Amino acid sequence: MSSQIPTLTPAERRDYFRIDDRIGLEVHPLPPGQPSDEPLLFDEGPIAELRAEMKRLDQDIRLHLNNLSEKDRLLATLIKSLNSKVDTLARIMAFDQNPLQPTDWQEVTLSEGGMAFITPGNRYQQGDHLALRMTLPPELFQPEATAQVVAVIADGAGSDRVHTEFIAISDGCRRQIARHVMRWQVRQRQK
């Protein structure tokens, strides 16, 4: 008896791993004709500058830790622990001040290429462009993307399942999603 692996057509093949997860999700429809590479609609005011500064400092710390670990492993381990502690404190503070309401947290299917989520019926149509900001627990990363609605499926209970494909997303945001998906898979295997 021979078992054969079915051959998938390119349309049936998936480019990215997908997970079902509960995340914070903010969605803003984009007006028709707005270029997808324009800045997104999420106004953070002065916090955006602070986040950019934190990212720069985080990269500096990682670079210096790599150099330090070659010279003094014990000190490098201590600084990594302190850095993790500061990161955890920052996540706690961000979660305490999180502007997302409980209704903004929902079950989604997420991959590096797009996402699917539930919304009240008749809100979006195929071809619509959406500005999306996700809050990915437990790290509370907030990747942003512009997505195009590729399908809307009514569930019969007054809601729609909206399937989207990311059409404009920075490499950094895509990497954040990829790390989140990988960590989610690791946590599932450990259960």
C-alpha positions in Angstrom: 0.0 0.0 0.0 1.5 3.3 -1.0 0.4 6.6 0.5 0.9 9.6 -1.6 1.1 13.2 -0.5 -1.5 15.2 -2.3 -0.2 17.8 -4.7 -1.6 21.2 -4.0 -2.1 23.8 -6.7 -0.5 27.2 -6.2 -3.9 28.7 -5.3 -4.4 26.0 -2.6 -0.9 26.4 -1.1 -0.4 28.8 1.9 2.6 31.0 2.1 2.5 31.5 5.9 1.5 29.6 9.0 -1.8 30.6 10.5 -2.9 30.7 14.1 -6.2 31.3 15.9 -5.6 33.7 18.7 -7.2 36.4 20.8 -5.7 39.8 20.1 -6.5 43.5 20.4 -7.7 44.8 17.0 -8.4 48.3 15.8 -9.9 48.7 12.4 -10.4 51.8 10.4 -11.8 51.8 6.8 -9.7 53.8 4.4 -11.4 56.1 1.9 -11.4 54.9 -1.7 -8.4 56.1 -3.6 -6.2 56.7 -0.6 -2.8 55.2 -1.4 -2.0 52.2 0.8 1.4 53.4 1.7 0.3 56.6 3.4 0.7 56.8 7.2 -2.1 54.9 9.0 -4.9 56.4 10.9 -3.6 55.6 14.4 -2.7 58.9 16.1 -0.4 58.3 19.1 0.8 61.8 19.5 4.1 62.1 21.5 3.9 58.3 22.4 5.0 57.5 18.9 8.3 59.3 19.4 8.8 57.6 22.7 8.2 54.2 21.1 10.7 54.9 18.3 13.3 56.0 20.9 12.6 52.7 22.9 13.1 50.7 19.7 16.4 52.5 19.0 17.6 51.9 22.6 16.6 48.3 22.4 18.7 47.8 19.3 21.6 49.5 21.0 21.3 47.3 24.0 21.2 44.1 22.0 24.3 45.2 20.0 26.2 46.0 23.2 25.1 42.8 24.9 26.4 40.7 22.0 29.8 42.4 22.4 29.8 42.2 26.2 28.9 38.5 26.2 32.1 37.7 24.4 34.1 39.4 27.2 32.1 38.8 30.4 29.3 36.2 30.3 28.2 36.6 33.9 27.8 40.4 33.5 26.0 39.9 30.2 23.6 37.5 31.8 22.9 39.9 34.6 22.2 42.8 32.1 19.9 40.5 30.0 17.9 39.7 33.2 17.6 43.4 34.0 16.6 44.2 30.5 13.9 41.5 30.6 12.7 43.0 33.9 12.5 46.4 32.4 10.6 45.0 29.3 8.2 43.2 31.6 7.6 46.4 33.6 7.0 48.3 30.3 4.4 45.7 29.2 2.6 46.0 32.5 2.5 49.7 32.3 1.3 49.6 28.6 -1.4 47.1 29.6 -2.6 49.2 32.5 -2.8 52.2 30.2 -4.1 50.3 27.3 -6.8 52.3 25.5 -8.4 49.1 24.1 -11.7 48.2 25.5 -12.7 44.6 26.3 -14.8 44.6 23.1 -11.6 45.4 21.1 -10.1 42.0 22.0 -11.3 39.3 19.7 -10.6 35.9 18.2 -8.8 36.2 14.9 -7.0 34.0 12.4 -3.6 35.6 11.9 -0.6 35.0 9.6 2.2 37.2 8.2 0.1 37.5 5.0 -3.2 38.7 6.5 -5.9 38.0 9.0 -9.6 37.1 9.4 -11.9 38.5 12.1 -15.6 38.7 13.0 -17.5 42.0 12.6 -21.1 43.1 12.7 -22.8 42.3 9.4 -22.5 44.4 6.2 -19.7 46.6 7.6 -17.1 45.8 4.9 -17.2 44.6 1.3 -14.7 42.7 -0.8 -12.1 45.1 -2.2 -12.3 47.6 0.8 -9.0 48.8 2.2 -8.6 48.8 6.0 -6.0 50.3 8.4 -5.3 47.6 11.0 -3.5 47.8 14.3 -3.1 44.6 16.3 -2.1 44.3 19.9 -0.3 41.0 20.3 -0.2 39.5 23.8 1.8 38.9 26.0 4.5 41.2 24.5 1.9 43.8 23.5 3.6 44.5 20.2 1.4 46.7 18.0 2.1 46.0 14.4 0.1 48.1 11.9 -0.8 47.3 8.3 -3.0 48.2 5.4 -5.1 45.3 4.3 -7.5 44.6 1.5 -10.7 42.6 2.1 -10.5 39.5 0.0 -13.7 37.8 1.2 -16.7 38.5 3.5 -18.6 35.4 4.7 -21.9 35.9 6.5 -22.4 33.6 9.5 -26.2 33.7 9.5 -26.3 35.3 13.0 -25.9 38.9 11.9 -22.1 38.9 11.8 -19.6 38.6 9.0 -16.2 36.9 8.9 -13.9 39.3 7.1 -10.8 37.8 5.4 -8.0 40.3 4.6 -4.6 40.3 2.9 -1.9 42.7 4.0 -1.1 44.9 1.1 1.2 47.4 2.9 3.1 46.3 6.0 6.6 47.2 7.1 9.3 44.5 7.5 9.5 45.2 11.2 5.7 44.7 11.7 5.8 41.5 9.6 8.6 40.2 11.8 6.6 41.0 14.9 3.7 39.0 13.6 6.1 36.1 12.6 7.6 36.1 16.1 4.2 36.1 17.6 3.0 33.2 15.5 6.2 31.2 16.3 5.9 31.9 20.0 2.2 30.9 20.0 3.0 27.6 18.3 5.7 26.9 20.9 3.3 27.7 23.7 0.7 25.3 22.2 3.3 22.5 21.9 4.2 23.0 25.6 0.6 22.5 26.8 
